[in-house]
């Protein structure tokens, strides 16, 4: 699968600017994702490889926590299994969001379409 950049919100936390710009560079990157691991291999930038821990799930979406390193974490938000099944039936494109762990609403979020 590949990521296709859709949109981004930089948030207002300046310490995350470098990470935000790096994540935005994942347009056209190869994506390998399961319920326990994530690997994104962009063409020019360093790859992102992380174990994932599911932290929330409902019938519409799944949210995972991943790790840039021992200190810095991020969230992956993607459609839930039922939503992905419906998307396959209707021909809709799956989406994936990479966001910071801030729940205050002032953190970054980068949205991608997942192209098979």
C-alpha positions in Angstrom: 0.0 0.0 0.0 1.0 3.6 -0.5 0.2 6.9 1.3 -1.2 9.8 -0.6 -1.1 13.1 1.2 -4.5 14.6 1.8 -4.3 17.5 4.3 -2.5 18.7 7.4 -3.0 20.8 10.5 0.3 22.0 12.1 -1.2 22.7 15.5 0.3 25.3 17.7 3.0 23.4 19.6 6.2 24.7 18.0 8.4 21.9 19.4 6.6 19.5 17.0 7.3 21.5 13.8 10.2 19.3 12.7 8.2 16.1 13.2 5.2 17.6 11.5 7.3 18.5 8.4 8.8 15.0 8.3 5.4 13.3 8.5 4.1 15.5 5.6 7.0 14.2 3.5 5.4 10.7 3.6 3.4 11.4 0.4 3.8 8.4 -2.0 5.6 6.4 0.8 5.2 2.7 1.0 3.0 1.7 4.0 3.0 -1.6 5.9 0.6 -1.7 8.8 -0.9 -4.3 11.1 -2.5 -4.2 14.5 0.9 -4.4 16.1 3.4 -2.7 13.8 3.8 0.2 11.4 6.4 0.9 8.8 6.4 3.8 6.4 9.2 4.0 3.8 9.3 7.4 2.1 11.3 8.0 -1.1 13.7 10.6 0.3 13.3 11.0 4.0 14.2 8.6 6.9 11.6 5.8 7.4 9.3 5.5 10.4 9.1 2.0 12.0 7.2 1.5 15.2 5.4 -1.1 17.3 1.8 -0.1 17.8 -0.5 -0.5 20.8 -4.3 -0.2 20.3 -5.6 2.4 22.7 -9.2 2.9 21.5 -11.6 1.1 19.2 -15.2 1.4 18.1 -17.1 0.3 15.0 -16.0 3.4 13.1 -12.3 3.7 13.9 -9.2 2.3 15.6 -6.6 4.4 17.4 -3.1 3.2 18.1 -0.1 4.6 20.0 3.2 4.4 18.3 6.7 5.6 19.2 9.2 7.8 17.3 11.7 6.9 20.1 11.7 6.1 23.8 10.2 9.5 24.7 8.1 10.8 21.7 4.8 9.1 20.9 2.2 9.6 18.2 -1.3 8.4 17.3 -2.5 6.5 14.3 -6.2 6.8 13.5 -7.7 4.6 10.9 -11.1 3.2 10.0 -12.2 0.2 12.0 -12.6 -3.3 10.5 -16.3 -2.8 9.8 -15.6 0.6 8.2 -12.8 -0.8 6.0 -15.2 -3.6 4.9 -17.8 -1.1 3.9 -15.2 1.0 2.1 -14.1 -2.0 0.1 -17.7 -2.7 -0.9 -18.4 0.9 -1.9 -15.1 1.6 -3.5 -14.2 4.4 -1.0 -10.6 5.1 -0.2 -9.2 4.1 3.3 -7.7 7.0 5.2 -4.9 7.1 7.8 -4.1 10.0 10.2 -0.8 10.5 12.1 -1.2 12.9 15.0 0.5 13.8 18.2 -0.8 12.4 21.5 -2.2 15.8 22.7 -5.9 15.6 23.5 -6.1 19.4 23.8 -6.8 20.0 20.1 -3.7 22.2 19.5 -1.4 19.4 18.2 -0.6 18.4 14.7 -2.5 16.0 12.5 -1.5 14.8 9.0 -4.1 13.0 6.9 -3.4 10.5 4.1 -5.4 8.4 1.7 -4.3 4.8 1.6 -3.9 3.6 -2.0 -3.7 -0.1 -2.7 
